[in-house]
Amino acid sequence: MKKIMNNKRFSRNGGVAVVLTLLILVGILIAGGLLFDGRRKHQAQNDSLASAYQFFQQGKNEEAYPLFVKASEIFSAPTLGFYRKVFSSDKHVTPLELNEVLISLCLASAYERFFNLETADEWLKRAEDQLKQITDSERKKELAALIKTAAEVSGLCRTFQDGEIEQALKKLLEIEKQALTSDQDFFIFEIRMLIACGKAFEDPDIINQARELLFFATTDAGINNDKTARLWSLLAN
């Protein structure tokens, strides 16, 4: 009788051991699968970002934008965070940082079109879509103000294209009063629009105002880039 009970106890204990072993093996397989998928997501995001930044540096924003979006969407994969917690201690771009990069790219692309006195509704729509992903209230408020100014500038370019030069000048002054003092893109555009309006009216006073602002931008503000060089060229011709 005792022997039978010992056999049953051994069988029960053995069965528990087998179950525990199987559970451990299943856990290892699941963890391995999660890590494998996380590694793939990690590599895919890094590859997308590397290509996106390369295009961005080359001024190919249309090519860079979808790659940044693809990299941003990978954050939704839970295996990415799991993999990075286990294997990667390096600092990685956060969803907030990547959304800000996307908004900056959209605004930079929009202002490139504005410099040519063209509208940029598509880029503004993209910026607004990315703004919805920003959760930091203070940062969202600042970015919303930049997008709002850019939207008004797009409308201003449309007014100029319609030949309403005087109305364009009035709108420019209104936008200037509302724009953030840190909005360098708008400041450069303001000079560009003054040059365009001054030439359209053949008004030397407006041209001189643009020249004074550009001198301030390149000396006091220290803004020396491709756009300021192009502005000097426009004033000279």
Secondary structure, DSSP 8 states (H G I E B T S, - for coil): -HHHHHHHHHHHHHHHHHHHHHHHHHHHHHHHHHHHHHHHHHHHHHHHHHHHHHHHHTT-HHHHHHHHHHHHHGGG-HHHHHHHHHT--S----HHHHHHHHHHHHHHHHHHHHHTT---HHHHHHHHHHHTT---HHHHHHHHHHHHHHHHHHHHHHHHHTT-HHHHHHHHHHHHHHS-TT-HHHHHHHHHHHHHHHHHHT-HHHHHHHHHHHHHHHTTS---SHHHHHHHHHHH-
